[in-house]
């Protein structure tokens, strides 16, 4: 009888998503078109205050942003769209020219060169 009750409880918990009660956290690294400290500030401020994102940090030496997020609250595509809307490329996803032009000159591609 005890084994039947334990088995039934286990099955019910599994069917009710017991294993899914805690959000799945994923960490990704996204290549960006960032240029300078102002880019770092802008990207980190936006991502770190976005619902579902637990942590975001841009490495200016590699121009890659590490993002830790809850897959139940936000998707990788949504994160890339946020970066694109800010004016930055995100991996293969390119920012619209109109969004790039809204960035300060130093933050635009080749902005640090001239």
C-alpha positions in Angstrom: 0.0 0.0 0.0 2.8 2.4 0.9 4.6 1.8 -2.4 1.4 2.4 -4.3 0.8 5.7 -2.6 4.4 6.8 -3.2 4.2 5.8 -6.8 0.9 7.6 -7.3 2.3 10.8 -5.6 5.4 10.7 -7.8 3.3 10.3 -11.0 1.0 13.1 -9.9 3.8 15.5 -9.1 5.5 14.7 -12.4 2.3 15.2 -14.4 1.6 18.5 -12.6 5.0 19.9 -13.6 6.7 19.5 -10.3 10.0 19.4 -12.1 9.1 22.7 -13.8 8.3 24.7 -10.7 11.7 26.4 -10.7 12.4 28.5 -13.8 15.0 27.1 -16.2 18.0 29.5 -16.2 20.1 29.6 -19.4 23.3 31.5 -20.0 24.3 32.6 -23.5 27.0 34.7 -25.0 25.9 37.1 -27.8 28.3 38.9 -30.2 27.5 42.6 -30.5 28.6 45.7 -32.5 29.4 47.6 -29.3 32.2 50.1 -29.4 32.9 51.9 -26.1 32.1 52.3 -22.4 28.9 54.1 -23.3 27.7 51.1 -25.2 28.6 48.9 -22.2 26.6 51.1 -19.9 23.6 51.3 -22.3 23.5 47.5 -23.0 24.0 46.4 -19.4 21.5 49.0 -18.0 18.8 47.9 -20.4 19.3 44.1 -20.1 19.8 44.1 -16.3 16.5 45.8 -15.8 14.5 43.6 -18.2 12.1 41.1 -16.7 13.4 37.6 -16.9 17.1 38.6 -17.2 19.1 37.7 -14.2 22.5 39.0 -15.2 24.1 40.7 -18.2 27.6 41.9 -18.7 29.4 43.2 -21.8 33.1 42.4 -22.3 34.4 45.3 -24.5 37.5 43.4 -25.4 35.5 40.7 -27.2 32.3 42.8 -27.8 30.3 39.9 -26.4 27.6 40.1 -23.8 27.0 37.3 -21.4 23.3 37.0 -20.5 21.8 34.7 -17.8 18.0 34.6 -18.2 14.8 32.6 -17.3 13.6 30.8 -20.3 10.1 30.9 -18.9 10.0 34.7 -18.9 12.1 35.8 -22.0 13.5 34.1 -25.1 16.9 34.5 -26.7 15.2 36.0 -29.7 13.6 38.7 -27.5 17.0 39.5 -26.0 18.5 39.9 -29.5 15.5 42.1 -30.5 16.2 44.3 -27.4 19.8 44.7 -28.5 18.8 45.4 -32.1 16.3 48.1 -31.0 19.1 49.7 -28.9 21.0 50.0 -32.2 23.4 47.0 -31.9 23.8 43.9 -33.9 23.3 40.7 -31.9 25.0 37.7 -33.5 23.4 37.3 -36.9 20.5 39.6 -36.1 21.3 43.1 -37.5 20.1 46.4 -36.0 18.0 48.6 -38.2 19.9 51.6 -39.6 17.4 54.0 -38.0 18.2 52.5 -34.6 21.9 52.6 -35.2 21.7 56.3 -36.1 20.0 57.1 -32.8 23.2 56.0 -31.0 25.9 58.6 -30.1 28.5 58.8 -32.9 31.1 57.0 -30.7 28.7 54.0 -30.3 28.0 53.6 -34.0 30.1 51.2 -36.1 33.5 52.7 -36.8 32.5 55.6 -34.6 35.7 55.3 -32.5 37.8 55.6 -35.6 36.7 58.9 -36.8 
